Amino acid sequence: MAKIKNLEAKHQNYEAKQQERLAKMKTDLSLTDAQVVKIKELQDKKRAAKAEEMKMQRQEMKTKMQKSDEDMKQILSPEQYTKWKEMKKQKMAEHKQIRKAKMETAK
């Protein structure tokens, strides 16, 4: 639930900043309302394309990680594999805590 609120806040913040930039461009460049609308549409398309690109990169990374996991499963004994997975899980939790701490200090 907190993640959703955080995403909503980020989206609202982005929208507010975009409106400020568009207002400044409108003034500085003497843009018409029609031009402002077209620029906003262009920016929205670019943002959507970037989001799609990032989604594809995440999926590609996930696929590579799954392949690596399967490779490790072939190399390790079942006991070693189970222990390795637990170590990996613990390391990810540690990294998550570090990222969370960094986010908190950045605020």
LUMLO-578045 format. One record per residue: x, y, z of N, C-alpha, C in turn; residue in three letters. Coordinates in steps of 0.1 Angstrom, whole numbers. Last residue first. Example, Ala and Ser with C-alpha at 12.3 -4.5 7.8 and 13.67 -1.06 7.14 Angstrom:
<atoms>
ATOM    n.X    n.Y    n.Z   ca.X   ca.Y   ca.Z    c.X    c.Y    c.Z  code
ATOM    128    -22     71    137    -11     71    129      0     79   ser
ATOM    132    -57     78    123    -45     78    132    -33     78   ala
</atoms>
This chain:
<atoms>
ATOM    n.X    n.Y    n.Z   ca.X   ca.Y   ca.Z    c.X    c.Y    c.Z  code
ATOM    158    119     17    146    128     19    149    140     28   lys
ATOM    181    105     19    180    114      7    168    123      9   ala
ATOM    177     87     39    187     98     41    186    109     30   thr
ATOM    159     70     27    155     77     39    164     89     41   glu
ATOM    175     59      7    163     66      3    159     75     15   met
ATOM    194     45     22    198     56     14    187     65     10   lys
ATOM    177     26     34    184     36     43    189     48     34   ala
ATOM    170     12     11    160     18     19    166     29     28   lys
ATOM    195      1      4    188     10     -5    177     18      2   arg
ATOM    199    -15     26    209     -4     23    202      6     14   ile
ATOM    178    -33     24    179    -25     36    188    -13     33   gln
ATOM    185    -46      0    172    -38      1    173    -29     13   lys
ATOM    208    -58      7    209    -48     -3    196    -39     -2   his
ATOM    198    -77     25    208    -67     30    208    -56     20   glu
ATOM    182    -92      7    176    -85     18    185    -74     24   ala
ATOM    202   -103     -9    192    -94    -15    185    -86     -4   met
ATOM    215   -120     10    222   -108      4    213    -98     -2   lys
ATOM    194   -138     14    199   -130     25    207   -118     20   gln
ATOM    193   -150    -11    181   -144     -5    185   -134      6   lys
ATOM    218   -162    -12    214   -152    -22    203   -143    -17   lys
ATOM    216   -180      8    226   -170      9    223   -158      0   met
ATOM    196   -196     -3    194   -189     10    204   -178     12   glu
ATOM    209   -206    -25    197   -198    -27    194   -190    -14   lys
ATOM    229   -221    -13    233   -210    -22    221   -200    -23   trp
ATOM    214   -241      0    222   -232      8    226   -219      0   lys
ATOM    204   -254    -23    195   -248    -13    202   -238     -5   thr
ATOM    228   -262    -35    219   -253    -42    210   -246    -32   tyr
ATOM    238   -280    -16    246   -267    -19    237   -257    -26   gln
ATOM    218   -300    -18    221   -293     -6    228   -279     -8   glu
ATOM    221   -307    -46    208   -302    -41    210   -294    -27   pro
ATOM    253   -295    -58    244   -306    -53    231   -300    -48   ser
ATOM    257   -274    -87    257   -277    -73    249   -289    -70   leu
ATOM    253   -273   -115    266   -275   -110    266   -279    -95   ile
ATOM    226   -270   -120    233   -281   -127    247   -284   -120   gln
ATOM    221   -246   -106    214   -259   -102    221   -271   -108   lys
ATOM    235   -228   -122    240   -231   -108    234   -244   -103   met
ATOM    218   -228   -144    232   -232   -145    238   -236   -132   asp
ATOM    195   -217   -132    195   -230   -138    209   -236   -139   glu
ATOM    205   -191   -127    201   -200   -116    200   -214   -120   asp
ATOM    210   -182   -152    221   -183   -143    217   -193   -132   ser
ATOM    183   -180   -161    193   -189   -168    205   -192   -159   lys
ATOM    174   -161   -144    168   -174   -143    177   -184   -150   gln
ATOM    189   -139   -152    191   -144   -139    185   -158   -137   met
ATOM    179   -136   -178    193   -139   -176    196   -145   -162   lys
ATOM    153   -129   -172    155   -141   -180    170   -145   -178   thr
ATOM    157   -105   -159    151   -116   -152    154   -129   -159   lys
ATOM    167    -90   -180    176    -92   -168    170   -104   -160   met
ATOM    145    -88   -196    157    -94   -201    166    -98   -189   glu
ATOM    128    -74   -179    124    -88   -183    136    -95   -188   gln
ATOM    141    -50   -177    139    -57   -165    136    -72   -169   arg
ATOM    140    -42   -204    153    -44   -198    152    -53   -186   gln
ATOM    112    -38   -207    119    -48   -215    133    -52   -209   met
ATOM    109    -16   -189    102    -29   -187    109    -40   -194   lys
ATOM    124      3   -203    129     -2   -190    122    -15   -186   met
ATOM    108      6   -225    122      2   -227    127     -4   -214   glu
ATOM     85     16   -213     85      4   -220     99     -2   -222   glu
ATOM     95     41   -204     90     31   -194     89     17   -201   ala
ATOM    102     53   -228    112     50   -219    108     40   -209   lys
ATOM     76     55   -239     86     47   -246     97     43   -237   ala
ATOM     65     73   -220     59     60   -222     69     50   -229   ala
ATOM     81     96   -225     81     90   -212     76     75   -213   arg
ATOM     74    101   -252     88     98   -248     89     91   -235   lys
ATOM     47    107   -248     51     96   -257     65     92   -254   lys
ATOM     49    130   -232     42    119   -227     46    106   -235   asp
ATOM     62    148   -250     69    144   -238     63    131   -232   gln
ATOM     41    150   -270     54    144   -273     62    140   -261   leu
ATOM     21    162   -254     19    148   -260     32    142   -264   glu
ATOM     34    186   -249     30    177   -238     28    163   -243   lys
ATOM     35    196   -275     48    194   -267     45    184   -256   ile
ATOM      8    199   -280     16    190   -288     29    187   -281   lys
ATOM      1    219   -261     -6    206   -261      3    195   -268   val
ATOM     17    240   -269     19    234   -256     13    220   -255   val
ATOM      5    246   -294     19    241   -293     22    234   -280   gln
ATOM    -20    255   -285    -19    243   -294     -5    237   -294   ala
ATOM    -13    278   -272    -19    267   -265    -18    254   -272   asp
ATOM     19    289   -285      4    290   -284     -1    278   -276   thr
ATOM     48    304   -269     41    293   -275     26    295   -275   leu
ATOM     70    320   -263     58    326   -268     50    315   -275   ser
ATOM     92    310   -250     91    308   -264     79    314   -271   leu
ATOM     87    317   -223    100    320   -229    100    319   -244   asp
ATOM     60    308   -219     64    322   -217     77    325   -225   thr
ATOM     63    281   -225     52    289   -231     56    303   -230   lys
ATOM     83    273   -207     85    272   -222     75    281   -229   met
ATOM     69    276   -183     81    284   -186     84    284   -201   lys
ATOM     49    257   -187     45    271   -185     57    280   -188   ala
ATOM     64    234   -188     56    238   -200     52    252   -199   leu
ATOM     75    233   -163     84    234   -174     76    239   -187   arg
ATOM     51    230   -148     60    242   -146     69    244   -158   glu
ATOM     42    205   -157     34    217   -159     42    230   -158   gln
ATOM     63    189   -148     60    190   -162     52    203   -165   gln
ATOM     59    192   -120     71    197   -127     70    199   -142   lys
ATOM     34    179   -118     35    193   -114     48    199   -121   ala
ATOM     40    153   -127     30    161   -135     32    176   -131   glu
ATOM     58    145   -107     63    146   -121     53    155   -129   tyr
ATOM     41    145    -85     53    154    -85     58    156   -100   asn
ATOM     24    125    -93     19    139    -91     30    149    -91   gln
ATOM     42    104    -93     35    108   -105     30    122   -104   his
ATOM     50    103    -66     60    106    -76     53    110    -89   lys
ATOM     25     97    -55     31    109    -51     42    113    -62   ala
ATOM     21     71    -66     11     82    -69     18     96    -66   glu
ATOM     43     58    -54     42     59    -68     32     70    -72   leu
ATOM     35     60    -27     47     66    -31     47     68    -46   asn
ATOM     11     45    -28     10     59    -24     23     66    -28   lys
ATOM     22     20    -34     13     26    -43     12     41    -40   ile
ATOM     38     15    -12     45     16    -25     35     24    -35   lys
ATOM     20     12      8     29     24      9     35     26     -5   ala
ATOM      8    -12      0      0      0      0      9     13      0   met
</atoms>
